Amino acid sequence: KECDKTQFEFISKLPDSLSPKNTKIISRIITTIEEESDAKALSAKESLVKSIDAKLLSTKNKPFVLGFTGTGGAGKSSLVDEVILRFLEAFPQKSIAVLSVDPTRRKTGGALLGDRIRMNSASSPRVFMRSMATRRANLSTSAYVKDSIHALQVAGFDLVLLETAGIGQSDSEVTDLADISIYVMTPEYGAPTQLEKIDML
């Protein structure tokens, strides 16, 4: 059963004091960015994105964005989980945000949530994790990823990880969204020329 969105309070302006500890507010911000249900939601979203962009422009040290992509089953989620674990151990005072884009469920239109099975380290209070459905056929990212990453950057996280759904040639989208991209593959990917075919070189 769908949740009652009439009771949801969309955020139209970025709060003045926002930190990684304000997880509920950050979640509502990303939900507002994703929502396009009615005129009220669209108006709030437009205003919110403008305030996020303005804040981002005035932010001197923007958090680093590390992107992970690759074919399904190659081990992206396991690698991201290991990066989270090592980051938390190396930097006890720092926080990390994970934006995980999953294929869209045909039945509900929501995220498949397959990545969460392997994200054991994401249970730390210093980790904010958000799953997002692609909502687009044959693409590995969502149309709302860019604005969501900007929201996580202005929220004050020290590192932002982006994991794409990884479903083929569209994987190269991640290079436009992350500062550095990591392509995860299985040993059986074939000859080096195969990497050119999938736009990884």
N, C-alpha and C positions, 0 to 999 in steps of 0.2 A: 504494500500500500504506500502511495506517495505521501511524503510529509506535508503538513499544512503550511505552505509558504506564505499564507496571508498573515501569519503571526510573526514572521521573520522581520526583524528590523534591519533594513539595508543601511550601510554606512556611506554617507555622501561626502564626508571630509575626513582626511587623515587626522587622527587624534594628535594633539600637541606632544604629549609624553607617551611614546610607544617604545617598548623594549621586548626582547625575546621572552620575557616572563608573561607578557600579556597574550597568552596563546588563544584565548577565546576571542579576543578582539581581532587578532591576526587571522583566525579562521573565518570570522565574519567578513573581513576585508576581502579575502580570496573568494568567498561565496558570492559576495556582491559583484566582483569582477567577472565571475562565471555566469551570473544570472542574466537572462534576457527574457524573462517571462511576461513583463508588461511595461508600460510607459514609466511607471514609478521606479521600477528596477533599473531601467535603462538610463533614466535621468540621474539616479544616485550613482550608478556606475561611471557615467561620463564625468561627473563632478569629482568623484573619488580618484579616478585615473589622473585627472589634471593636478590634483593636490599631491599625488604620489610623484608625478613627474617633476613638479616644482621642487619638492623636497629632495629628490634625487640629484637635481642640478646643483643644489646647494651643499650636497654631501661631498666632502673632500676625499675621504678614504672609503671608497665603495667596497663592500665585501666582495671577495673573489667568488666567481661562479665556475664550478667544475662540472662539466657535462659528461655523461656516460651514455653510450649508445652501442648498438650491435644487434646481431640476430637473436631471436628468441631461444632461450635455453643455453646461451653461451656463458652465463654466470654473472650478468650485470649486477643483479641484486646482491649476490654473495660478495662481490667485489666492493660495492657501495657499503655494505654492512661492515666489511673489514676496514674501509677508510674511516667510517664513523668511529669504530672502536679505537683505532690508533690515534685519531684526532683527539678524542676525549681523554685518552691516557697521556698524550703529549702536552695538551693544553687544558689543565684542570679548571681554568677560569673562563674558558671560551665556550660559545654556543654555536650550534650548527643547525641549519634548516635543510630539509630534504623535500624536494618536489618530485614526486614519482608519477610519471604519466603512464597510464595503463590503457590497454585496448578497451573499447566500449562494449559493455554487455548488450547483446542484441535484445534481450528480454526487458531490461530496465532502463538502459541508456546510461547507466552509471559505470564507474571504474571496476575492472575485474578484480583488483586488489590482490593479485597474485604475488606482487613484490613483498608485501607485508609478512608473508610466511617466513622469508629469509632475513628480515630486518630485525634481528634480535637486539642489536645495540641501540636501536631507535627508542627503546623504552626509557632511556635516560632522561631526566628532567631538563637536561641541557640540549635536548634534541627536539626539534619541531618537525613533524612529518605530515605531509599532505599528499593524498592520492588524488589524481585528476584524470578523468576519462578523456580520450582523444576527441570524441564526439565528431570525428571526421573519418571517412572511409580511406583506408590505405595510407594513412599518414601517422607518423610516430609521435607527434606532439599535438597539443591542444592550441587553439587560437588564442587562449587566454594565458598561455605560459609566460610570455614576455612581461605582461603587466604584473603577473603574480610574482615573478622573480624580482621585479623592481620593488614590489611591496615588501618582500622578505629582506631586500637590501636596506630599505629605509627603516625597517623594524629594528635594525641593529645587530643582526646575526653576524658572526665573524666569518662564516663560510657558508656558501649556498651550494648544495649538490642538486643537479638535475639529472634524472634518469628517464630516458625516452622509452616508449613502448617497444621500439626496435623491430620493425616489421618489413624491412626491405630497403629499397633505394632511397626512400624519404629520410633515412637516418641522418643524412648530411644536414638536415635542418638544425641540428644541435649546434653546429659551428657558428650560427648566427646568434645564438642565445647564450653561449658560454664563453668564458675567457680562454679556457683550454678544454679540448674535447678528448675523450678516451674512447677508442673503439674496441669493444670486447668481442672476441671471436673464438670459435672452436679450432682445434688443430687441423680439422678436415676442411678448411675453407677453400683449398685448391691452390692453383698457381697464383703468384703475385699479381698477375693481370686481373684477377677476379676483384681485387680491391679497387681497381680503376673503374670497373663496371658498376660497382655500387657507390661510386663517387666518394671513396674514402681516401684518395690520394690527391 
